[in-house]
Amino acid sequence: MRTLPLSLVVITRNEAPTIARCLDSVPFAAEKLVVDSGSEDDTVAIAQAHGARVVYNPWPGFGAQRNFASAQCTHDWILALDADEYLSAGLVAELEARLPTLMDSAAAAAYLRRRTIYMGAPMRWYRPAVGEKLARLYHRGRARWSDARVHETLVFAGAAPTLRQPFEHANNPTLVHKQLKVLRYAELKCLDWRDRHRGVRMWQAPWVFVLAFLKDYLVRLAWLDGWRGFIIAWTAANYALYKRLRYYEMVHNPDSVGAAARALEQHAIEP
């Protein structure tokens, strides 16, 4: 398969079980770049063995890390994947056919569709897990990531095409991993709220869990995926509530920020 002047970028920390699959799924990328924030497992060695150049950068938050990674690339066109994501064979073929034209155009970015594998099988009905549109292919001179610590977005102007074939997301191998991610993401989100001096809004707490659960379970069709749908809706609602409870604590007890960071670090979770 021919290579194209495109950089695959993956940001990592302790991703040894999944990084090889991610890197190997993009055979046409002329460059594979891994930006690691201090893995304590074999992530770096595995990435290098699978053709990646590895750069170390201390963890600054998701948006800042992605922008740092963009600046390290050899090529202007970039495909950003997480270590637990990988391209399907259909998307590889579609990208190989469409990338030359896209890269010669004035477009800033393109949307890819993500399909989620949850508890060992693809979700079939839950809308955020079936064909979710994400801007992951972009020209670094025409697009940049927001500076959010978590839930960062690609910021660009103009229309962007959407590719049809999906890429795969092997989401959270266990519920233990999911709960640890909830703690990590909530901490980052709360720090962003603190920096913006957002109000605490604890009056929302009694309603947040119920409304978030009903939105995912009914409106987003999680109920059609059976018990897996119930579980994914429950964990989403739990995250929506927990981050508000944690923000209340953060505002009323600022010393908890350092204590929480140390606790997360003990579990190898970036703060």
C-alpha positions, 0 to 999 in steps of 0.5 A, a space after each residue: 500500500 502506498 504511503 501518503 503525506 499524512 501524520 497519524 498522531 496518538 497521545 498516550 499514557 500506559 496504553 500497551 494493550 492497544 497501541 499496536 492495533 491503533 498504529 497498524 490500522 493506518 498503513 498509509 500514513 507516512 509518519 506515525 507520531 506518539 506523544 507520551 506523557 510518562 507511560 510506566 508500561 511498555 507503551 513506548 517500546 511497542 509504539 517504536 516497534 510498530 513504526 512510531 516516532 515517540 516524543 515525551 511531553 508532560 501532561 498539560 490537558 487533552 487540548 494542549 497535548 493535541 496542539 503540542 502533538 500537531 506542532 511536532 508532526 512532519 506533515 500538515 495533514 494529520 489524523 488524530 486517533 486515541 490508542 483505543 481506536 483503530 481504522 476499519 478496513 472499509 475506512 482504510 480503503 475510503 481514505 486511500 481513495 479520497 485523501 489525495 483529493 482532500 489534501 489538495 483542496 482548501 478544506 480545513 478538516 474532515 469528519 469521521 464516523 466512530 462506532 463503539 465496541 462496548 462490553 465486547 460487542 458493537 453497540 447497535 442502537 445507542 446514537 452516540 456509539 453508532 456513527 458519531 461524527 468527530 473531526 479527527 482529520 485536519 490541516 494543522 495550518 487551518 485548524 487547532 484544538 480547543 484548550 480545554 483540559 477534557 472534551 476538547 474540540 477541533 476548531 476550524 472555519 468552513 465546510 468539512 466533508 464526512 467520510 462514510 465508513 466508520 473507525 472503531 472505538 474499543 471503549 473501556 475494556 471493563 467497568 473498572 476502567 470506565 469508573 477510573 476514567 469518570 474520576 479523571 475526566 470529572 477532575 479535568 472538567 471541574 478544573 476548567 469550570 474553576 478557571 472560568 469561575 463558573 457558579 456551583 449550581 448545586 440546585 441542579 444536582 437532584 435533577 441532573 442524574 435523572 434527566 441525563 439518564 432519560 436522555 441517553 436511555 430513551 432519546 438516544 435509544 440506549 434501551 434498544 441495546 438491552 442491559 448494555 444500554 442501561 449500563 451505558 446510560 447509567 454511567 453517563 448519568 453518574 458522570 453528569 452528577 459526580 462532576 457537579 458534586 466534585 466541583 462543589 467540593 473543589 470550590 468549598 475545599 480548595 485543598 482537595 485539588 492537590 489531594 485528589 491529584 495525588 490520589 489519581 496519580 497513585 492509580 496511574 491516572 493523570 489529574 
